[in-house]
Amino acid sequence: MLLTIDTADRRAIYQQVADGIKALIARGDLAEGAPLPPVRQLAADLGVNLNTIAAAYRELQSDGLITVKHGSGAVVASRTMERSDDELRRTLRTALTQLVLAGLPKGRILNIVSDELHTLMKGTK
């Protein structure tokens, strides 16, 4: 699994890990049922505390993106999770708000969203 930590990123390391795994799932690089590395292994690979990886996995589990089975490890959950349009819009609105607060003009925001959507949809059916 290709994840990197950016020390210049203002997000917490656990959030960078969670966001990286979310992107891998969205792109289809991690398919439904795919196992995730054990917490200890991923922590060692990234050179971070294992509690950091555990926090990322808890967030992913809370979001319904992975299933954690004690003794068996974590696997990518079904992509047919039930989330309301309102919940999804709130998540999108939060991200868009960050772009607006950064002072980006509407056209640039639309380009960023389009580019990111294109990147995420590569390889999906």
HELIX and SHEET records of a PDB file:
HELIX    1   1 ILE A   13  ARG A   27  1                                  15    
HELIX    2   2 VAL A   39  LEU A   46  1                                   8    
HELIX    3   3 LEU A   50  SER A   62  1                                  13    
HELIX    4   4 ASP A   85  LEU A  101  1                                  17    
HELIX    5   5 LYS A  106  MET A  121  1                                  16    
SHEET    1   A 2 ILE A  66  LYS A  69  0                                        
SHEET    2   A 2 GLY A  73  VAL A  76 -1                                        
END                                                                             
